[in-house]
Amino acid sequence: MKTVDFMRFRHVASALSLILIVVSVASIAVRGLNFGLDFTGGTLLEVEYETPEPLDVVKRILDDAGYRDVVVQNFGSETDILVRMSEAFRDDLGNEVLGLLQESATDNKLTLLRSEFVGASVGEELRDQGGIAMLIALFVVMAYVAFRFQWKFSLGAVLALFHDVIIVIGMFALFQWEFDLNVLAALLAVIGYSLNDTIVVADRIRENFRISRVGGPIEIINESLSQTLGRTLMTSITTLLVLVALFFLGGDIIHNFALALTIGIGVGTYSSIYIAANLLLMFNISREDLLPPEVEEVDDMP
């Protein structure tokens, strides 16, 4: 098998990652995240149609009327539609929206089933819990990898995960894509996916350090990455095929979820090669770090 010289470009990769992190952090600090209804609060309406109405038509009508951050989805059946918007709740809002939709659907009979306020305090609680969940996940990852491998692998894996999450969040801040609970769930999924990829690479690096008698750390890491390259590419490509289908065909509700995962998997695959492995070189990984501890023999003779 041909060994690819991945580490030849490690300095270029380090510079690229540094630029992406700086841009991401600056975007988060300056532009902030465009939080969705789950975090900001707003209005939720449930409208029942006599016959099914295309969701894109309903959304276009409300967007053209000036309502902000409109999300339209079926709820239980094709004739039951759930409308979420960041419009401040008021008593007449439901009837106002119902009248607007009825004007555009003269051959259809509409009924307003409910109109209620979604509080921002719930969103803030969920946001805080989601952030805590990510921090706990990173801490558990660090503890597991340190126990399973070695502290240099642990620190490299966590920094790679931090790299992936910051870049995904930064892209959402830079382009002002809506950040909701679906995106938060995608970030947790990115952590799991990227960690799985990093663990596979780390396991092969550890084994090759133990069994190889020639070559330095750079050669051994290149050999390990080359051996896992086929598995990494096949996993990433098959996953991305599903996500692309969800992105284009999954509807508005799952659109940003698929987008965040697509970015995360792309960045995670890159970080498994050029962040986690590169950091091992920066930490001066050596065979001595990975040799199993010697067991002292106890002399039972008196």
Secondary structure as a PSIPRED ss2 file (coil, helix, strand):
# PSIPRED VFORMAT (PSIPRED V4.0)

   1 M C   1.000  0.000  0.000
   2 K C   1.000  0.000  0.000
   3 T C   1.000  0.000  0.000
   4 V C   1.000  0.000  0.000
   5 D C   1.000  0.000  0.000
   6 F H   0.000  1.000  0.000
   7 M H   0.000  1.000  0.000
   8 R H   0.000  1.000  0.000
   9 F H   0.000  1.000  0.000
  10 R H   0.000  1.000  0.000
  11 H H   0.000  1.000  0.000
  12 V H   0.000  1.000  0.000
  13 A H   0.000  1.000  0.000
  14 S H   0.000  1.000  0.000
  15 A H   0.000  1.000  0.000
  16 L H   0.000  1.000  0.000
  17 S H   0.000  1.000  0.000
  18 L H   0.000  1.000  0.000
  19 I H   0.000  1.000  0.000
  20 L H   0.000  1.000  0.000
  21 I H   0.000  1.000  0.000
  22 V H   0.000  1.000  0.000
  23 V H   0.000  1.000  0.000
  24 S H   0.000  1.000  0.000
  25 V H   0.000  1.000  0.000
  26 A H   0.000  1.000  0.000
  27 S H   0.000  1.000  0.000
  28 I H   0.000  1.000  0.000
  29 A H   0.000  1.000  0.000
  30 V H   0.000  1.000  0.000
  31 R C   1.000  0.000  0.000
  32 G C   1.000  0.000  0.000
  33 L C   1.000  0.000  0.000
  34 N E   0.000  0.000  1.000
  35 F E   0.000  0.000  1.000
  36 G C   1.000  0.000  0.000
  37 L H   0.000  1.000  0.000
  38 D H   0.000  1.000  0.000
  39 F H   0.000  1.000  0.000
  40 T H   0.000  1.000  0.000
  41 G C   1.000  0.000  0.000
  42 G E   0.000  0.000  1.000
  43 T E   0.000  0.000  1.000
  44 L E   0.000  0.000  1.000
  45 L E   0.000  0.000  1.000
  46 E E   0.000  0.000  1.000
  47 V E   0.000  0.000  1.000
  48 E E   0.000  0.000  1.000
  49 Y E   0.000  0.000  1.000
  50 E C   1.000  0.000  0.000
  51 T C   1.000  0.000  0.000
  52 P C   1.000  0.000  0.000
  53 E C   1.000  0.000  0.000
  54 P C   1.000  0.000  0.000
  55 L H   0.000  1.000  0.000
  56 D H   0.000  1.000  0.000
  57 V H   0.000  1.000  0.000
  58 V H   0.000  1.000  0.000
  59 K H   0.000  1.000  0.000
  60 R H   0.000  1.000  0.000
  61 I H   0.000  1.000  0.000
  62 L H   0.000  1.000  0.000
  63 D H   0.000  1.000  0.000
  64 D H   0.000  1.000  0.000
  65 A C   1.000  0.000  0.000
  66 G C   1.000  0.000  0.000
  67 Y C   1.000  0.000  0.000
  68 R C   1.000  0.000  0.000
  69 D C   1.000  0.000  0.000
  70 V C   1.000  0.000  0.000
  71 V E   0.000  0.000  1.000
  72 V E   0.000  0.000  1.000
  73 Q E   0.000  0.000  1.000
  74 N E   0.000  0.000  1.000
  75 F C   1.000  0.000  0.000
  76 G C   1.000  0.000  0.000
  77 S C   1.000  0.000  0.000
  78 E C   1.000  0.000  0.000
  79 T C   1.000  0.000  0.000
  80 D E   0.000  0.000  1.000
  81 I E   0.000  0.000  1.000
  82 L E   0.000  0.000  1.000
  83 V E   0.000  0.000  1.000
  84 R E   0.000  0.000  1.000
  85 M E   0.000  0.000  1.000
  86 S C   1.000  0.000  0.000
  87 E C   1.000  0.000  0.000
  88 A C   1.000  0.000  0.000
  89 F C   1.000  0.000  0.000
  90 R C   1.000  0.000  0.000
  91 D C   1.000  0.000  0.000
  92 D C   1.000  0.000  0.000
  93 L H   0.000  1.000  0.000
  94 G H   0.000  1.000  0.000
  95 N H   0.000  1.000  0.000
  96 E H   0.000  1.000  0.000
  97 V H   0.000  1.000  0.000
  98 L H   0.000  1.000  0.000
  99 G H   0.000  1.000  0.000
 100 L H   0.000  1.000  0.000
 101 L H   0.000  1.000  0.000
 102 Q H   0.000  1.000  0.000
 103 E H   0.000  1.000  0.000
 104 S H   0.000  1.000  0.000
 105 A C   1.000  0.000  0.000
 106 T C   1.000  0.000  0.000
 107 D C   1.000  0.000  0.000
 108 N C   1.000  0.000  0.000
 109 K C   1.000  0.000  0.000
 110 L E   0.000  0.000  1.000
 111 T E   0.000  0.000  1.000
 112 L E   0.000  0.000  1.000
 113 L E   0.000  0.000  1.000
 114 R E   0.000  0.000  1.000
 115 S E   0.000  0.000  1.000
 116 E E   0.000  0.000  1.000
 117 F E   0.000  0.000  1.000
 118 V E   0.000  0.000  1.000
 119 G C   1.000  0.000  0.000
 120 A H   0.000  1.000  0.000
 121 S H   0.000  1.000  0.000
 122 V H   0.000  1.000  0.000
 123 G H   0.000  1.000  0.000
 124 E H   0.000  1.000  0.000
 125 E H   0.000  1.000  0.000
 126 L H   0.000  1.000  0.000
 127 R H   0.000  1.000  0.000
 128 D H   0.000  1.000  0.000
 129 Q H   0.000  1.000  0.000
 130 G H   0.000  1.000  0.000
 131 G H   0.000  1.000  0.000
 132 I H   0.000  1.000  0.000
 133 A H   0.000  1.000  0.000
 134 M H   0.000  1.000  0.000
 135 L H   0.000  1.000  0.000
 136 I H   0.000  1.000  0.000
 137 A H   0.000  1.000  0.000
 138 L H   0.000  1.000  0.000
 139 F H   0.000  1.000  0.000
 140 V H   0.000  1.000  0.000
 141 V H   0.000  1.000  0.000
 142 M H   0.000  1.000  0.000
 143 A H   0.000  1.000  0.000
 144 Y H   0.000  1.000  0.000
 145 V H   0.000  1.000  0.000
 146 A H   0.000  1.000  0.000
 147 F H   0.000  1.000  0.000
 148 R H   0.000  1.000  0.000
 149 F C   1.000  0.000  0.000
 150 Q C   1.000  0.000  0.000
 151 W H   0.000  1.000  0.000
 152 K H   0.000  1.000  0.000
 153 F H   0.000  1.000  0.000
 154 S H   0.000  1.000  0.000
 155 L H   0.000  1.000  0.000
 156 G H   0.000  1.000  0.000
 157 A H   0.000  1.000  0.000
 158 V H   0.000  1.000  0.000
 159 L H   0.000  1.000  0.000
 160 A H   0.000  1.000  0.000
 161 L H   0.000  1.000  0.000
 162 F H   0.000  1.000  0.000
 163 H H   0.000  1.000  0.000
 164 D H   0.000  1.000  0.000
 165 V H   0.000  1.000  0.000
 166 I H   0.000  1.000  0.000
 167 I H   0.000  1.000  0.000
 168 V H   0.000  1.000  0.000
 169 I H   0.000  1.000  0.000
 170 G H   0.000  1.000  0.000
 171 M H   0.000  1.000  0.000
 172 F H   0.000  1.000  0.000
 173 A H   0.000  1.000  0.000
 174 L H   0.000  1.000  0.000
 175 F C   1.000  0.000  0.000
 176 Q C   1.000  0.000  0.000
 177 W C   1.000  0.000  0.000
 178 E E   0.000  0.000  1.000
 179 F E   0.000  0.000  1.000
 180 D C   1.000  0.000  0.000
 181 L H   0.000  1.000  0.000
 182 N H   0.000  1.000  0.000
 183 V H   0.000  1.000  0.000
 184 L H   0.000  1.000  0.000
 185 A H   0.000  1.000  0.000
 186 A H   0.000  1.000  0.000
 187 L H   0.000  1.000  0.000
 188 L H   0.000  1.000  0.000
 189 A H   0.000  1.000  0.000
 190 V H   0.000  1.000  0.000
 191 I H   0.000  1.000  0.000
 192 G H   0.000  1.000  0.000
 193 Y H   0.000  1.000  0.000
 194 S H   0.000  1.000  0.000
 195 L H   0.000  1.000  0.000
 196 N H   0.000  1.000  0.000
 197 D H   0.000  1.000  0.000
 198 T H   0.000  1.000  0.000
 199 I H   0.000  1.000  0.000
 200 V H   0.000  1.000  0.000
 201 V H   0.000  1.000  0.000
 202 A H   0.000  1.000  0.000
 203 D H   0.000  1.000  0.000
 204 R H   0.000  1.000  0.000
 205 I H   0.000  1.000  0.000
 206 R H   0.000  1.000  0.000
 207 E H   0.000  1.000  0.000
 208 N H   0.000  1.000  0.000
 209 F H   0.000  1.000  0.000
 210 R H   0.000  1.000  0.000
 211 I H   0.000  1.000  0.000
 212 S C   1.000  0.000  0.000
 213 R C   1.000  0.000  0.000
 214 V C   1.000  0.000  0.000
 215 G C   1.000  0.000  0.000
 216 G C   1.000  0.000  0.000
 217 P H   0.000  1.000  0.000
 218 I H   0.000  1.000  0.000
 219 E H   0.000  1.000  0.000
 220 I H   0.000  1.000  0.000
 221 I H   0.000  1.000  0.000
 222 N H   0.000  1.000  0.000
 223 E H   0.000  1.000  0.000
 224 S H   0.000  1.000  0.000
 225 L H   0.000  1.000  0.000
 226 S H   0.000  1.000  0.000
 227 Q H   0.000  1.000  0.000
 228 T H   0.000  1.000  0.000
 229 L H   0.000  1.000  0.000
 230 G H   0.000  1.000  0.000
 231 R H   0.000  1.000  0.000
 232 T H   0.000  1.000  0.000
 233 L H   0.000  1.000  0.000
 234 M H   0.000  1.000  0.000
 235 T H   0.000  1.000  0.000
 236 S H   0.000  1.000  0.000
 237 I H   0.000  1.000  0.000
 238 T H   0.000  1.000  0.000
 239 T H   0.000  1.000  0.000
 240 L H   0.000  1.000  0.000
 241 L H   0.000  1.000  0.000
 242 V H   0.000  1.000  0.000
 243 L H   0.000  1.000  0.000
 244 V H   0.000  1.000  0.000
 245 A H   0.000  1.000  0.000
 246 L H   0.000  1.000  0.000
 247 F H   0.000  1.000  0.000
 248 F H   0.000  1.000  0.000
 249 L H   0.000  1.000  0.000
 250 G C   1.000  0.000  0.000
 251 G C   1.000  0.000  0.000
 252 D H   0.000  1.000  0.000
 253 I H   0.000  1.000  0.000
 254 I H   0.000  1.000  0.000
 255 H H   0.000  1.000  0.000
 256 N H   0.000  1.000  0.000
 257 F H   0.000  1.000  0.000
 258 A H   0.000  1.000  0.000
 259 L H   0.000  1.000  0.000
 260 A H   0.000  1.000  0.000
 261 L H   0.000  1.000  0.000
 262 T H   0.000  1.000  0.000
 263 I H   0.000  1.000  0.000
 264 G H   0.000  1.000  0.000
 265 I H   0.000  1.000  0.000
 266 G H   0.000  1.000  0.000
 267 V H   0.000  1.000  0.000
 268 G H   0.000  1.000  0.000
 269 T H   0.000  1.000  0.000
 270 Y H   0.000  1.000  0.000
 271 S H   0.000  1.000  0.000
 272 S H   0.000  1.000  0.000
 273 I H   0.000  1.000  0.000
 274 Y H   0.000  1.000  0.000
 275 I H   0.000  1.000  0.000
 276 A H   0.000  1.000  0.000
 277 A H   0.000  1.000  0.000
 278 N H   0.000  1.000  0.000
 279 L H   0.000  1.000  0.000
 280 L H   0.000  1.000  0.000
 281 L H   0.000  1.000  0.000
 282 M H   0.000  1.000  0.000
 283 F C   1.000  0.000  0.000
 284 N C   1.000  0.000  0.000
 285 I C   1.000  0.000  0.000
 286 S C   1.000  0.000  0.000
 287 R H   0.000  1.000  0.000
 288 E H   0.000  1.000  0.000
 289 D H   0.000  1.000  0.000
 290 L H   0.000  1.000  0.000
 291 L C   1.000  0.000  0.000
 292 P C   1.000  0.000  0.000
 293 P C   1.000  0.000  0.000
 294 E C   1.000  0.000  0.000
 295 V C   1.000  0.000  0.000
 296 E C   1.000  0.000  0.000
 297 E C   1.000  0.000  0.000
 298 V C   1.000  0.000  0.000
 299 D C   1.000  0.000  0.000
 300 D C   1.000  0.000  0.000
 301 M C   1.000  0.000  0.000
 302 P C   1.000  0.000  0.000
